[in-house]
Amino acid sequence: MSKDTVLLHFEDEAAEAMRLAQAVGLELAEIERHRFPDDELRLRLPAELPPNVVLYRSLHRPNEKLLELLLVARTAGRLGAQHLTLVAPYLAYMRQDKAFRSGEVVSQRIVGEFLAGLFDGVITVDPHLHRIDSLAEAIPVPHALALSGAALLAKVALERRERPLLVGPDAESRQWVEAAARPHGLDYLVCDKIRHDDRNVDIALPAGAAVHGRAVVLLDDVASSGHTLARAASVLRAAGAVSVDVAVTHALFADDALELIHAAGVGAVWSTDCIAHPSNAISVAPMLAEALREIGVS
């Protein structure tokens, strides 16, 4: 194991951090975390740190975690760290990349600059980037890597279903569906979506979509409220799909999202372990390890 690099993590992500540490060959160290009665946090890092530090923190439910990043990064530098890399398999606040109304906060730019002020490198998986070409545009650091879970999800789908039809629930999912389908020669299509609000959407299949009698896997980067996937599943079932399963990179599944999509006719749900969830079917640790090696952390 490298003595020049340590992987820091919090207790709630010990299993995910362990998988990454084993994949890349790094020593692990847990950050102690105590919450005072007034909700302030007390964190404790190792007393001395090597020159290279990797921090593992997936940023779902992000608000408090962003404060953790600030406290850890500033302290790590004082304890000997010279190069800090954030591994955030889920990266929050990337979808708001422009002001749609006067006075609206562009969170992608602000959070991106915040992270760039703390870290030398940021590695993530399937960030919500729609109007920019690279993660480095959102987070201007020397090493900004955005990986994709599409190939991993395609592998799971092929293991569980015979030559499934891959379906993206909306135009934004096209990049993931195409990346998953093409290497395996799988059929795919992308639905049209009209969003009325966070929980009210309309879904339509493209003209001439051949769905009848097919095993369908709905594939997307993230499942949050579940309403888009549920509506898409209902439409696919009505069009004659013999089965509809779901494969997503980020299993947020807020509130009753899982119940909602199962009620709409979804069978199995598979996800990566970017976010710990009972639906996790494949680990991103080998892919993250390769990315760390690519930027010279090993």
VENQUI-V493332 format. One record per pair of residues at least 4 apart in sequence whose C-alpha atoms are under 7 Angstrom apart, sorted by the first residue. I is the first residue (numbers start at 0). J is the second residue. Records with the same first field share a line. If there is no record, write none. Layout:
I->J / J
This chain:
0->24 / 25 / 26
1->24 / 25 / 297
3->49 / 50 / 51
4->25 / 49 / 50 / 51 / 52
5->25 / 26 / 27 / 28 / 49 / 51 / 52 / 53
6->20 / 25 / 26 / 27 / 28 / 52 / 53 / 54
7->27 / 28 / 29 / 30 / 53 / 54 / 55
8->12 / 13 / 16 / 28 / 29 / 30 / 54 / 55 / 56
9->13 / 29 / 30
10->29
12->16
13->17
14->18
15->19
16->20 / 55
17->21
18->22 / 284
19->23 / 284 / 288
20->24 / 25 / 26 / 27
21->25
22->284 / 285 / 288
23->288 / 297
24->297
25->297
30->42 / 43 / 44
31->42 / 43 / 44
32->40 / 41 / 42 / 43
33->40 / 41 / 42
34->38 / 39 / 40 / 41
35->39 / 40
46->78
47->78 / 79
48->78 / 79 / 80
49->79 / 80
50->79 / 80 / 81 / 82
51->80 / 81 / 82 / 83
52->80 / 82 / 83 / 84
53->83 / 84 / 85 / 86
54->84 / 85 / 86
55->85 / 86 / 87
56->86 / 87
57->87 / 88 / 89 / 90 / 273 / 274
58->64 / 87 / 89 / 90 / 91
59->89 / 91
61->65 / 91
63->67
64->68
65->69
66->70
67->71
68->72
69->73 / 117
70->74
71->75
72->76 / 117
73->77
74->78
75->79 / 80
76->80 / 81
82->119
83->118 / 119 / 120
84->118 / 119 / 120 / 121
85->118 / 120 / 121 / 122
86->121 / 122 / 123
87->122 / 123
88->123 / 124 / 273
89->123 / 124 / 126 / 249 / 273
90->123 / 126
92->106 / 107 / 110
93->106 / 107 / 126 / 127 / 128
94->107 / 127 / 128
95->105 / 106 / 107
96->105 / 106 / 107 / 108
97->105
98->103 / 104 / 105
99->103
105->109
106->110
107->111 / 137
108->112 / 137
109->113
110->114
111->115 / 137 / 138
112->116 / 138
113->117
114->118 / 138
115->119 / 138 / 139 / 140
119->140 / 141 / 142
120->140 / 141 / 142 / 143
121->142 / 143 / 144
122->143 / 144 / 145
123->144 / 145 / 146
124->145 / 146 / 147 / 148
125->145 / 146 / 147 / 148 / 220
126->145
131->136
134->138 / 143 / 144 / 145
135->139 / 140 / 143
138->143
142->294
148->152 / 248
149->153 / 175 / 178 / 179
150->154 / 178 / 179
151->155
152->156 / 246
153->157 / 179 / 180
154->158
155->159
156->160
157->161 / 162
162->185
163->214 / 215 / 216
164->185 / 186 / 187 / 213 / 214 / 215 / 216
165->176 / 180 / 186 / 187 / 188 / 215 / 216 / 217 / 218
166->176 / 187 / 188 / 189 / 215 / 216 / 217 / 218
167->172 / 173 / 176 / 188 / 189 / 190 / 217 / 218 / 219
168->172 / 189 / 190 / 217 / 227 / 228 / 231
169->189 / 190 / 191 / 192
170->189 / 190 / 191
172->176 / 219 / 220
173->177 / 189
174->178
175->179 / 219
176->180 / 187 / 218
177->181
180->184 / 185 / 186 / 187
181->185
190->202 / 203 / 204 / 205
191->202 / 203 / 204 / 205
192->200 / 201 / 202 / 203
193->200 / 201 / 202
194->199 / 200 / 201
195->199 / 200
198->224 / 226
199->226
200->227
202->230 / 231
204->208
210->238 / 239 / 240
211->238 / 239 / 240
212->239 / 240 / 241
213->240 / 241
214->240 / 241 / 242 / 243
215->240 / 242 / 243 / 244
216->243 / 244 / 245 / 246
217->243 / 244 / 245 / 246
218->245 / 246 / 247
219->246 / 247 / 248
220->247 / 248 / 249
221->247 / 248 / 249 / 250 / 251
222->247 / 249 / 250 / 251 / 252
223->251 / 252 / 253
224->252 / 253 / 256
225->229 / 252 / 256 / 257 / 259 / 260
226->230
227->231
228->232 / 260
229->233 / 259 / 260 / 263
230->234
231->235
232->236 / 243 / 263 / 264 / 265
233->237 / 263 / 264
234->238
235->239 / 240
236->240
243->264 / 265 / 266
244->265 / 266 / 267 / 268
245->265 / 267 / 268 / 269
246->268 / 269 / 270
247->269 / 270
248->270 / 271 / 273
249->270 / 271 / 273 / 274
250->270 / 274 / 276
252->256 / 257
255->259
256->260
257->261
258->262
259->263
260->264 / 265
261->265 / 266
268->278
269->278 / 279 / 280
270->278 / 279 / 280 / 281
271->279 / 280 / 281 / 282 / 283
272->279 / 281 / 282 / 283
273->283
275->279
283->287
284->288
285->289
286->290
287->291
288->292
289->293
290->294
291->295 / 296 / 297
292->296 / 297
